Amino acid sequence: MHYPSIFSEGKIGTLTLKNRIIMAPVDTNFADYEGKVSEKMLAYYEMRARGGVGMIIVENSQVEGPRGKHTVRQLCVSDDRFIPGLKRLAFAIHKHQIPAILQLHHAGRQTTREFTGGLQPVAPSAIPCKHLKETPRALMLDEIEEIENRFTKAAIRAKTAGFDGIELHGAHGYLIGQFMSPYTNHREDAYGGDFEGRMRFPLRIIEKIRAAVGEEFPILFRLSADEFVEGGIKLEEAKRIAVRLEEAGIDALHVSAGIYESLMTILEPMSYKEGWRVYLAKEIKKLVSVPVITVGNIRYPDTVEEILSKGDADFVALGRALIADPEWPLKTKEGRIKEIRYCISCNEGCLGNRLTDYIGCSINPEVGRENRLGKKKKPVTPRHVTVVGAGPAGITAALQADKMGHHVVLFERNPWIGGQLRLFASMPTKHRINDLLNFFEYQLKSSNVELRLGTEFDPQNPNTPLDVVVIATGSIPSIPILPGIKDDRIITPVQCLDGQCPKGNEDVLVVGGGVTGCELALFLKSLGNRVILIEKEDRLAADLEEISRMDLLKRMAKEKLQVFLRMSLREITEEGAILADSEGKKFMVKPTKIVLAMGNHAQAILRRRLKGKANRLFVIGDAKEPRTIYYAIHDAYKAVLSIT
Ligand SMILES: Cc1cc2nc3c(=O)[nH]c(=O)nc-3n(C[C@H](O)[C@H](O)[C@H](O)COP(=O)(O)O)c2cc1C
C-alpha cells in the first residue's frame, strides 16, 4: 500500500472518511449572480469527488443576503430558494460516496459595497479593513442575534439539502473571526471586552445550530490559529479558543491562518515553504481530542504522509492542489505520483480574478470547463500538427493535440524542454516551477508526441508536414537603443540565469522593476552581490498577481534592496552607467554587470515565413504577446481545441 497513513480511514463526528485527504473550501464564483448552484459548479465538484478525496468542504456559502457577500457570484444558503440547487450539489458529491460539508460564511467587514449591493458592511466594531479600505458599521445587539439565527437557518438548510455537516468559517478575518479577534473586536458589551465576550458570538452560533440539527450532524470550525497581525489572534490565544470550541461541541477543528491584512499567510505565494504552518495544527492537536485538520501550501504526498504519520494532524486539507489536479488522491493511491500536476502557487488563475470572475488555474486549463469535458464531441479528423517551441505553450499545445488524436511533432532548438521557465526555476523562490517542468517531461514521455530536441524547425524541409503549424517560439528580450548598449558588461535575464550570473562580490545594476527584474535583483543580492535596481515608473512588479506582488515587495524590503523609482538608464560609458531621474537629473553608477530586464517582445519570425504555406497557422503564448504562464497555457489549449 502506498502512503498507509493517507489511505487509512478516519472519523469526523458520525462520518467515516475513506482517507485523510479533505478538499479545502475554495470559493469558485461558479454560482450564478443570484448565488444559486450552476451546472459549472456541479461538474467542478463532481470531478473532484471522483478524484478520490475523503471528504469535500464546499466553498463559503453566505448566510445573509448581499450584506454578507464578498464576491460577485458567491454561493448562497441565505434563503430556502437555494435548497434545490444545494441538493443537486450534495447529490453530485454523494454519487461518489464522498461526504459533503457546506461551509457557512458571513464576510463582515471584509467586503466592499461592490458586492453587498451598496450596503455598508457590518462588523463587531467600526474598524476598517486596511486591505479593502472600507469602513464597516458596528452591529447592534439585536442585529447580532439576527445573524446568529441566520447561521442556524443556513445550517438547517444545509441539512435539508442533504449535506453531511457544516463548517463555520471562523477563519481568515471574516465575521466570526472578527468577533473572536482582539484586533477587530473593540466592543465593550456582552459580545466583546474579554475572551469570554469575544467568544460569545461563535459559541452562541454553535449552541443554536446544535439545538437545531441534533447531535449526529457534524459541526466543523475553521479557525485562523495565528492572524499574523499585530494585536490579532496569536497561537496562545488560538489554543484557548480551540479548547473552548471543543467544549461547545464542535466535531473537528480546521486550523488555518491569516486575515486579509496578512493575506499571504492565507494563500501563500510561491516563495513560501511546503507545509510551513503545520506547526499551528500540531500545537492545537496537543490540547483537543476532536480531529484536527491542517491546511496550507501542502502539495506533495510525502508531506501529507509525514504530517499524518507523525500525528501532527488527523486530516490534511488541500485547496489549490485539487484545483490544479482533481485526481491528486487517486494518483497518489495508485502510486502514479509522477502524473500529478502539482499546483505551483502562482495564485494567478485561482485568485487573480476570483472576486469578479470565475476561478481558473494557470496550469490546468480545464478548470471551469468540467461540464463540457464529459460531453460527446464530433469525431476529430486526425491532422498533422507541428508545434515549434517546447515552452509551456508549445508543450500544452502538443499534449492537447495528442490527446485529441492528432499526429504531433514538437520541435525544440534547445536540448531541453521548458524554454525560459527552466532558467527561472533555478531561483529558489521559483522552485515550484520545477514541478511543472517535471510534469511536462513525464507527460511528453507518456504521450505519442514526437519530441525533436536540439532541432531547429525548418519550413523548407520537404519532410516537415505543414498541415497545422503552431508557433510557440516565445519571446526575446527588448534592448533599448542607447549609447554604449553593446557594452560587454550588459547581460539579459536569460543570460544571467544561464551561466553568466555574477556569483558574488560584484556591483550589479538591474534595469527594469517588473517581476523579472525584482526577482533577479533579490537573487543576485542573495549571492552576495551589491545590487541596485532602477525602474522608470513609480510601481514595482506591476505585472504580478496581487498576493505574489505583496510577498515580493516584502522580501525586497526585508533584504533592504536598493531601489530607485522613476529612474532610467541613459548611457553606458567606459566609466559607468549614466542614469537619469524623472526631472532629467543625471547620476553615474559603476556596475561591473548590468542586467537589462526591460521586458520582452514576441518572437514570431516564423509567422511570415509560413504565411500561405501551412493549412492552419496558430501563434500562441509569448510568441503572440509576452505574458504569464496562465496565458501561455490557456492560449495553447484553446487554439488546439479549435483544430477540426
Ligand atoms: C481561489 C480560492 C478561494 C478560496 N475560498 C475559500 C473559502 O471559500 N473558504 C475558506 O475557508 N477558504 C478559502 N480559501 C482558502 C483555502 O481553503 C486554503 O486554506 C488555502 O488555499 C491554502 O491552502 P492550499 O495551499 O492547499 O491552497 C480559498 C483559496 C483559494 C485559492
The ligand as an SDF file (V2000), in Angstrom:
LIG
                    3D

 31 33  0  0  0  0  0  0  0  0999 V2000
   -9.4970   30.7470   -5.0300 C   0  0  0  0  0  0  0  0  0  0  0  0
   -9.5460   30.4380   -3.5720 C   0  0  0  0  0  0  0  0  0  0  0  0
  -10.7410   30.5420   -2.8920 C   0  0  0  0  0  0  0  0  0  0  0  0
  -10.8080   30.2190   -1.5280 C   0  0  0  0  0  0  0  0  0  0  0  0
  -12.0050   30.2260   -0.8940 N   0  0  0  0  0  0  0  0  0  0  0  0
  -12.0940   29.8290    0.3990 C   0  0  0  0  0  0  0  0  0  0  0  0
  -13.3510   29.6700    1.0300 C   0  0  0  0  0  0  0  0  0  0  0  0
  -14.3920   29.7710    0.4030 O   0  0  0  0  0  0  0  0  0  0  0  0
  -13.3550   29.3550    2.3470 N   0  0  0  0  0  0  0  0  0  0  0  0
  -12.2030   29.1450    3.0610 C   0  0  0  0  0  0  0  0  0  0  0  0
  -12.2670   28.8760    4.2560 O   0  0  0  0  0  0  0  0  0  0  0  0
  -11.0100   29.2320    2.4640 N   0  0  0  0  0  0  0  0  0  0  0  0
  -10.9220   29.5340    1.1510 C   0  0  0  0  0  0  0  0  0  0  0  0
   -9.7160   29.5340    0.5180 N   0  0  0  0  0  0  0  0  0  0  0  0
   -8.5200   29.1100    1.2730 C   0  0  0  0  0  0  0  0  0  0  0  0
   -8.2730   27.6060    1.0790 C   0  0  0  0  0  0  0  0  0  0  0  0
   -9.2670   26.8330    1.6740 O   0  0  0  0  0  0  0  0  0  0  0  0
   -6.9270   27.1880    1.6700 C   0  0  0  0  0  0  0  0  0  0  0  0
   -6.9590   27.3730    3.0440 O   0  0  0  0  0  0  0  0  0  0  0  0
   -5.7550   27.9600    1.0780 C   0  0  0  0  0  0  0  0  0  0  0  0
   -5.8780   27.9880   -0.3190 O   0  0  0  0  0  0  0  0  0  0  0  0
   -4.4110   27.3670    1.4600 C   0  0  0  0  0  0  0  0  0  0  0  0
   -4.3550   26.0140    1.1430 O   0  0  0  0  0  0  0  0  0  0  0  0
   -3.7150   25.4420   -0.2370 P   0  0  0  0  0  0  0  0  0  0  0  0
   -2.2930   25.8730   -0.2620 O   0  0  0  0  0  0  0  0  0  0  0  0
   -3.8910   23.9640   -0.1190 O   0  0  0  0  0  0  0  0  0  0  0  0
   -4.4790   26.0360   -1.3530 O   0  0  0  0  0  0  0  0  0  0  0  0
   -9.6420   29.8290   -0.8400 C   0  0  0  0  0  0  0  0  0  0  0  0
   -8.4520   29.7030   -1.5440 C   0  0  0  0  0  0  0  0  0  0  0  0
   -8.3950   29.9910   -2.8910 C   0  0  0  0  0  0  0  0  0  0  0  0
   -7.1060   29.7990   -3.6270 C   0  0  0  0  0  0  0  0  0  0  0  0
  1  2  1  0
  2  3  1  0
  2 30  2  0
  3  4  2  0
  4  5  1  0
  4 28  1  0
  5  6  2  0
  6  7  1  0
  6 13  1  0
  7  8  2  0
  7  9  1  0
  9 10  1  0
 10 11  2  0
 10 12  1  0
 12 13  2  0
 13 14  1  0
 14 15  1  0
 14 28  1  0
 15 16  1  0
 16 17  1  0
 16 18  1  0
 18 19  1  0
 18 20  1  0
 20 21  1  0
 20 22  1  0
 22 23  1  0
 23 24  1  0
 24 25  2  0
 24 26  1  0
 24 27  1  0
 28 29  2  0
 29 30  1  0
 30 31  1  0
M  END
$$$$
